[in-house]
Amino acid sequence: MTGGKAFSYRRHSSPAGQPIMFGQVGIRPRRVPAHMSHAETDQLPTTTVQVKATGHVRRELRTHEFEFSFAGDTLRAFLDAFFTEYGCEEMLLAETEADETAHGWADYPGDPPGRWERNPEGERTRAFARVLVNGTFNELLDGFGTTLEEGDRVALLYPFMFCL
């Protein structure tokens, strides 16, 4: 169950009659963000990305890799269309600061090494969940405003573990 709704995914048959996961072969329909009409999205480009999933997201999707086409060219447009199609939003996105904060970390003396960035409020991932574009954390790019191009890889990771 995700978000109080039963999760479902579409199955189609291959030319050989074997069931396949929707989006793996054949013509891919254009997904329209829930807040936009088809007329509004006619002005948007269609982008196809390679989706990779790990952990609980992979289990929910029942696959670890597939192509996904959507109306638009930003990570935000991708996530809107993806969550409309597959759900999983509550696994990845934080609604409150408590959702994005991991508890029980040991105190680190001074400032930890590296670059530490956050997405703006309303665009944050849950503790132990990450969204990557071509192997880079989205908050190190332009957050959910990151521009996606044909063939980019979007990874949805939950859980994600980082050790210092």
N, C-alpha and C positions, 0 to 999 in steps of 0.2 A: 504494500500500500504506500502511495506517495501523496502527500497533501490531502488525505481523506478520500482519494479517488483510487480505484483499482488501476494498476499499471497495465498497459497493453502495448503491444507492438504489432506492426503490420507484417504479415507474411504473404509472400507471393510465390509462384512456382517458376522455376527456371524452365528454359526450353525443354530440358530433359524431364520435367515434371517433379524435380526435387524442390522442397520448400527452401526459400532463401529469405534472409533478413531484408526488409525494405531498405532501399538505398544502396544495396551492394552492386546491383547490376541493372541494366536497362535505363530507360528514361526516368530521370528524377524530377518529380514535381517541384515547383517553386513554393517554398514555405512562406507564408505571410505572417508577420508579427501580429499578435492578437489585437493590439491597439490600432491597427491600420486596416483600411479597406483595400480590396484588390485594386481599385482605381488609383489609390494613393501609391501603392507599391509598383504600379506600372512605370513610374518615373525612376525607380531604383534599379541599380544593376543587380544581376543575379550572380552570386558568388558560390563556388563549390569548394569546400575545405575537406581535409582529411581529419576525422574525429578519432581521437585515441582516448580510451578510458581505462582507469585502473580501479582496483579495490571494489568498494560498494557500488560505485557508478557502473563499473563493468558488470557486476552481478545483476544490477537492475536492468541494464540494457541487453544483457545476455550475449554480448559480443564485446570485443576490445578495440575494434577498428572498423570504420566504414566512412564512406563519403556522405556529405550532407550539403544540399543546395538550399539557399535561402535568399530572400529579397533584402538587398542592402550590401554594405561592404565594411561594417564595423563589428567589433566583438560584441557590442551591445545588441545589434540586430541579429547576430548569430545566436546569442543566448536567448533572446526573446523567442525566436523561431524554434530553437532547440527545445526550450522548456515547454512551449506550446505542444510540440510533437511528442516529446518523451517524458516530460516531468523532470524529476531529479533536482529541482530548484532548491528544495529545503535541505538537500545534502550538500550543496555547494555554496549557497549565498547566505550571508548573515543578515538577520533583521535587526539585531541589537548589538551593542558593543560586547555584551556578555557572550553572544554567539560566536564572535570572532576571536575571543580571548581564551588562550589555553591556560589552564591553572596547574599549579604544582611544579613550575619550573624552579630550578635552583637559581639563587642569586648569582649574577655574573659580576665580578669585580670591575667597575668602570664601565665603559661603553663596549659592547660587543663589536667584533671586527666586521667589516663589510658595509654594504649600503642597505639601509633599512627604510623602506617606503611603504605607504599605505594608499589604497584607493580611497577616493572621497566617500563620505557617508552615503549609504544606499547602493554602493558598488563594492562592498567588501565580502570576502569569502569567509566561510565558517572556519573555526579553529580546525587545523589539520586537513583543510580542503584547499586546493589551488587550481587556478586556470592558467595554462601556459599557451603562448603562441610561438610556434617554431622553437620550442625549448626554453623560452624566456618567460619569467613570471609576468603576468599582465600589468602589475603595478610598477614594474620597471620600464614599461613601455608607456602607452597613453591610457592605461586603465581600460575601461570598457569602451573608450573612444578609439582604441587601437584599430587602424585600418587593416582589413584582411584582403588578401589577394588570392586569385585562383590557385588552388593547390597548397595553400598554407596548412600547417598542422595545428590543430587546437586540441590540447590535452586537458582532460577533466580528471583530476586526481583527488580521491578521497578514500582512505586517509593518505595524507602526505606527512612525512616525518623529516625534520631537519635537525641535525645535531651539530653543535659547535665543537 
